[in-house]
Structures are given as structure tokens and as C-alpha cells.
């Protein structure tokens, strides 16, 4: 789904970085950057295909891809995404 591809393509990181840099260039030194920790947060408990893809990516990025640790990420992806 194109709506959530930003989690996988680096788009969110690039947009947040650009926005923070622009704010800093304008003299802003205190700010809060906020976005949902996982794609499709409303459906995280249902284990949608998109959220499963995200869980696998997070597991690999954190070095938790073995079966035991992956199951921890799968049970609570929001905790690991933050």
C-alpha cells in the first residue's frame, strides 16, 4: 500500500530530517517531531500483512530476527518501534 511505504523507503526519515533542518535554519531550537510508531497503528493488533512486514524489518534492524526474539517483536511491535 502506497500510503504506508514511507516506513520502508526511508521517506519518513528524509521528510522529518528536512523539516527539522528547516526549522533549525529558521532559528527554532525546541520542537517535537511526532508520527505514528508503526504503519497502520489502528490495526497493529490484527497482524495485517503490512504490520507483519514492519515487524520483520524492525526485528532485522535490531538484531532480533531469531525466532524467540522475533516473537517478542511480533507480540508488541509498538514497543520495539519507538
C-alpha positions, 0 to 999 in steps of 0.5 A: 500500500502506497500510503504506508511505504514511507516506513520502508523507503526511508521517506519518513526519515528524509521528510522529518530530517528536512523539516527539522533542518528547516526549522533549525535554519529558521532559528527554532531550537525546541520542537517535537517531531511526532508520527505514528510508531508503526504503519497502520497503528489502528490495526497493529493488533490484527497482524495485517500483512503490512504490520507483519512486514514492519515487524520483520524489518524492525526485528532485522534492524535490531538484531532480533530476527531469531525466532524467540526474539522475533516473537517478542517483536511480533507480540508488541511491535509498538514497543520495539518501534519507538 
